[in-house]
Each structure stands twice: as C-alpha cells, then as structure tokens.
Amino acid sequence: MAAHSKLSASGSKKWMSCPASIRLETFYPAEEKSSPFAAQGTGAHALGEYCLINKIIDVDTQFGKIFEGIKVDAEMVSAIQEYLDYVNLEAEGSDLFLIEQRVSLSRIREDMFGTADAIVIKDGVCSVIDLKYGAGVRVSSYENTQGLYYAAGVSMAYGKRYGIHTYKVTIVQPRMDNISEYEVTAGKLQQWIENELRPAVLATEDPNAPLNPTVDGCRWCKAKPDCRAFSDFSMNQAVQGFQFIKPEPKIKQPDFITAKQLSILYGNLPLMKMFIKTIEDKVLLDLQNGKTVEGYNLVEGRSTRQWKNPAAFERKMRLKKFRVGDIYLPRKLISPTQAEKLLGKKHKLLEGQIHKPIGKLVVGHDNAKALPTKPADDPLAGFIFNKKEDQTL
C-alpha cells in the first residue's frame, strides 16, 4: 500500500481548517478495511490510470475486468469514459502530460506530498485534474485546497521550467454530472502558499493548536464522533438556524417562514445530516464495544428471509417440473451502455433507439445549470409575515 502524508492533499481541507485535528487523530487507529464506497473509488481510479497509461480510448473494452478487487460494471465504464475524454482532450498538444504523478511540497515540510490523478502543462497553463468517483457529496473546484496543494507542488517542480503563468484545477465527478474548473494565476497561487498553506502547516505543529470545526473540514475527521468542538458547533448552528422561531403570547397573523429563512435552514442541512449520522454511528459503536449509553441498548433490527442455498432450492423446484420462468423473476432488458458493449457504439440496431430523459430535479448551487422556472401560485400569498424577525436574517 502506498504511503500517505500526514499533511496530505486529500485531507488539506480538514487540517487547514482545524490544525488540532492532526493531533486528535493520532488517538485513532488507522482503518484496517476501507468502506465499499472507498473500494469502488480505488478501483475506478485504477481503471482510469490503466486506460490513460495504455492509451485505451474506449473504456468498454475493460467491461467485466477486475481492478483493485473491483469488477468493472456499466456505470464505471460510463463514468471513466467521461473522465478519459476530458483528460485526453486537455492533453492534446501538451508540453508535459503526467498520470498519477507524485508531487512534493518538501520546500514547506519534508513529509508533504500527494498524488495527482493527471497533470497537463500546455502553453504556460497547468491543468491539475482530479477524478472523484463518489456520488454522495458534490465537489467544487473553487478554491479547492486539494487541487491547489497539487498545483503548489507542480509550481515548485515545473513552474519556472515551463513558464507556467496559470493553474487550472478541475474536478471531474461523472456520477454527479459535475465537471468543475477553477483558474488561478501563478502569483495568486504563491500568495495562497505563503498566506494560507504555510501558516496552516506551522499551526499543526503547535501542541495548543485551536479546534476550528467546519462542515467540509470535519466531514472526514476520525476524531469527529468524540470532538466536543464539533458537537457544540453543530448544535449552535442548529439553534441559529431556528432562532427566528419564537413563541408569541398572541398571534394575530400566521407566522410562516420566509424565503430567506428557508434558505438559511436548507443551508444548514448538510451539517445537521452529518452531525446526526455521526451521533448514530458513535452510539452504535460504543454499544457494540460494551460501553454504556444511558437509556439505550442493542436490539435486533428487521431482516428479510433468505434461501440458505439458492442453487439447491432451484434444483428441487426443477425436479418438481417447475420452469425457470416460474421460479425466477422476469429478466430485465440490458441498458444502452451494455448494448453498446455488446454491439459496438455505432451499430445500426442502436440508431434512434436511445434517449436521455430529463433527470430528477434536485437542489443545487450552480447558477449556470439552473433550469428556467415560472412563478407558482403561492398558497401563503396574502399572509403578513413577521417583519421584525425577517429583518434580522
């Protein structure tokens, strides 16, 4: 297994926001087994690296193969194809193209390094491309500390040699239909290194470094379940989000939340969900380890009945003259991606047969992708809202 830097690029949002997190995490053992989601991400990265190194254009040629213990399925083929298409387009006519390149920030501290998925230098512009296979949290490239960390390493190694004047950080997150780009000049990057990165590194070495909880910084911190600062921060944010809800002795008009108040509440949801999940996991783990959580204990959850030996049951049913259609659910038609794998992308049988319906509407931040809407009939129109409380938000 590859070595990891304590002050890693992937963990930079955490330790730059909260320098004390490095000290607190030393009390937690390294995870022996990664989550299924992390394992999927590792397999997807390995597939992408393999295709780029071996100049494989069509990822569907790798369907069904195993990478880092993960079998390549149709969803992974589609996602990595999008990543490959972006990287290969960026790399055309490049002065330097590096894949899974280790970058060092030893000029700041000896043990600082990371591995960038792809680096492209062309005409004085350096593109640092980071593949995110996850589909749970949308990642933005805007002031992304992981991408800027890699860019800083590139600037130290190649900045003068290739006359790099602009650095572009790109997040490719295919399963969330997200390609996010952020550009910074070489001068601005140097300012970030000196004014933010270097001071944060020094702060992690301070035994009295402060705890500074944030939503993104705490997300992957091992100490989060036991961290009082995170708990207090979450509760305070919850209280602030609901501070406009105050009991009134006499209510003459219905007091509904305003659009601005709704926005504040919605903005706090990621933190609230993370806090609730952290508490749920912590209580379950403590009970499993024999610790006491007053008022709670372990009980058996709901489960569904299963066949002990599906193959043996099938044989018994077939001996009784039951047909396959009687004992198996109806077969499902293969997906367009699987059909392209079977027939080839440009096969005549596929012409006019595939379409991409409009996706399920979700709430997002990207104004560029905002869908046009028309004002709906407001059932609360005509009600008078609490003007005084609304002005405080």
Secondary structure by P-SEA (a helix, b strand, c coil): cbbbbcccccaaaaaaaccccccccccccccccccaaaaaaaaaaaaaaaaaaacccccccccccccccccccaaaaaaaaaaaaaaaaaaccccccccbbbbbcccccccccccccbbbbcccbbbbbbbbccccbbbbccccaaaaaaaaaaaacccccccccbbbbbbbbccccbbbbbbbcaaaaaaaaaccaaaaaaaaaccbbbbbbccccccccccccccaaaaaaaaaaaaaaaccccccccccccccccaaaaaaaaaaaaaaaaaaaaaaaaaaaaaaaccccccbbbbbcbbbbbbccaaaaaaaaaaacccccccccccccccaaaaaaacccccccccccccccccccccccccccccccccccccccccccaaaaaaac
